Amino acid sequence: MDKRVGFIGLGTMGKPMAMNIKKAGYSLHVYNRSKEKTKPFQELDIPVHDSPKELAENSEVIIVMVTGPEAVKKVVLAENGIVEGLQPGTIVINMSTVAHDTTTGAADIIESADGKFLDVPVSGTKKPAEDGTLVILAGG
């Protein structure tokens, strides 16, 4: 598969979700705010980026799976955030479980930068994330 998928947030849920994307054959790129969580990806020669901006410059689809509203705002809006590197038409999928105002705020910013935004929170825990059996609720 030739789609370049960027994944931001390699914690308890994000790490297995990202690994499943790689197993499915997609070209995976990753970013995590704490670098130690990127080591398993580096060992598999998966590109690890230094910022959400750099990841966005190298991705056609970006999945965000972070801990909460402040983390979403930081990876989307902060200096070197997604919006600074977003390519026109890039799809940003927020899988973080955050409040409506955080979601709509991020959507407005991504869409104003010619990106597309989907709100796709998940229901499940680490085991379903590893097994690829999470319940996914999509809206966009």
C-alpha positions as CSV (number, residue, x, y, z in Angstrom):
1,M,0.0,0.0,0.0
2,D,1.3,3.4,-0.8
3,K,-0.6,5.6,1.6
4,R,1.7,7.3,4.1
5,V,0.1,7.2,7.5
6,G,1.4,9.4,10.3
7,F,0.6,8.3,13.9
8,I,0.9,10.7,16.8
9,G,0.7,9.2,20.3
10,L,2.4,5.9,21.1
11,G,1.1,5.2,24.5
12,T,-0.9,2.3,25.9
13,M,-3.5,2.5,23.0
14,G,-1.5,4.2,20.3
15,K,1.5,1.9,20.2
16,P,-0.5,-1.3,19.3
17,M,-2.8,0.7,17.0
18,A,0.2,2.1,15.1
19,M,1.8,-1.4,14.9
20,N,-1.4,-2.8,13.4
21,I,-1.3,-0.1,10.7
22,K,2.3,-1.2,9.9
23,K,1.2,-4.9,9.9
24,A,-1.5,-4.0,7.4
25,G,1.1,-2.8,5.0
26,Y,0.9,0.9,5.2
27,S,3.9,3.2,5.1
28,L,3.9,4.3,8.7
29,H,5.5,7.4,10.2
30,V,5.4,8.2,13.9
31,Y,5.8,11.0,16.5
32,N,5.5,10.9,20.2
33,R,6.1,13.7,22.7
34,S,8.3,11.5,24.8
35,K,11.0,10.0,22.7
36,E,11.5,6.7,24.6
37,K,8.2,5.4,23.3
38,T,9.5,5.6,19.8
39,K,12.3,3.1,20.3
40,P,10.3,0.0,19.2
41,F,9.4,1.8,16.0
42,Q,13.0,2.8,15.4
43,E,14.1,-0.8,15.8
44,L,11.7,-1.7,12.9
45,D,13.1,1.1,10.7
46,I,9.8,3.0,10.9
47,P,10.5,6.7,10.4
48,V,10.3,8.7,13.7
49,H,9.8,12.4,13.3
50,D,11.0,15.2,15.6
51,S,7.7,17.2,15.5
52,P,4.1,16.9,14.5
53,K,4.9,19.4,11.7
54,E,7.6,17.1,10.2
55,L,5.3,14.1,10.5
56,A,2.5,16.1,8.7
57,E,4.9,17.0,5.9
58,N,5.4,13.3,5.3
59,S,1.9,12.0,5.7
60,E,-1.3,11.8,3.6
61,V,-3.4,10.6,6.6
62,I,-2.6,11.6,10.2
63,I,-4.0,9.7,13.3
64,V,-3.9,11.5,16.6
65,M,-4.3,9.3,19.7
66,V,-3.2,11.4,22.7
67,T,-4.2,11.7,26.4
68,G,-6.5,14.7,26.4
69,P,-7.5,18.1,25.2
70,E,-4.2,19.9,26.1
71,A,-2.2,17.2,24.2
72,V,-4.6,17.5,21.1
73,K,-4.2,21.3,21.1
74,K,-0.4,21.0,21.5
75,V,0.1,18.6,18.6
76,V,-2.3,20.4,16.3
77,L,-1.6,24.1,17.1
78,A,1.7,24.6,18.9
79,E,4.9,25.7,17.3
80,N,5.9,22.8,14.9
81,G,2.4,21.4,15.2
82,I,0.4,19.5,12.6
83,V,-1.1,22.7,11.1
84,E,2.3,24.1,10.2
85,G,3.2,21.1,8.1
86,L,-0.2,20.1,6.8
87,Q,-0.5,19.4,3.1
88,P,-3.7,20.3,1.3
89,G,-6.2,17.4,1.4
90,T,-4.5,15.6,4.2
91,I,-6.9,13.7,6.4
92,V,-6.5,14.2,10.2
93,I,-8.2,11.6,12.3
94,N,-8.5,12.4,16.0
95,M,-9.0,9.2,17.9
96,S,-8.4,10.8,21.3
97,T,-11.4,11.0,23.6
98,V,-11.9,14.7,24.1
99,A,-14.7,17.2,24.6
100,H,-16.8,18.5,21.8
101,D,-15.2,22.0,21.9
102,T,-11.7,20.6,21.6
103,T,-12.8,18.4,18.7
104,T,-14.6,21.2,16.8
105,G,-11.8,23.7,17.5
106,A,-9.2,21.3,16.0
107,A,-11.5,20.5,13.1
108,D,-12.0,24.2,12.3
109,I,-8.2,24.8,12.3
110,I,-7.4,21.7,10.2
111,E,-10.1,22.6,7.7
112,S,-9.0,26.2,7.5
113,A,-5.6,24.9,6.5
114,D,-7.1,22.9,3.6
115,G,-7.1,19.6,5.5
116,K,-9.9,17.3,6.3
117,F,-10.9,16.3,9.8
118,L,-12.6,13.2,11.3
119,D,-13.6,12.7,14.9
120,V,-13.1,9.0,15.5
121,P,-12.9,8.1,19.2
122,V,-12.4,4.5,20.2
123,S,-14.0,2.4,22.9
124,G,-11.8,-0.4,24.3
125,T,-8.6,-1.0,26.2
126,K,-5.0,-2.2,25.5
127,K,-6.0,-5.8,24.6
128,P,-8.6,-4.9,21.9
129,A,-6.0,-2.3,20.6
130,E,-3.4,-5.1,20.2
131,D,-6.0,-7.5,18.6
132,G,-7.3,-4.8,16.3
133,T,-10.8,-5.2,17.7
134,L,-11.5,-1.7,19.1
135,V,-15.0,-0.2,18.7
136,I,-14.5,2.9,16.6
137,L,-17.1,5.7,16.4
138,A,-16.5,7.9,13.4
139,G,-18.0,11.3,12.6
140,G,-17.0,13.9,10.1
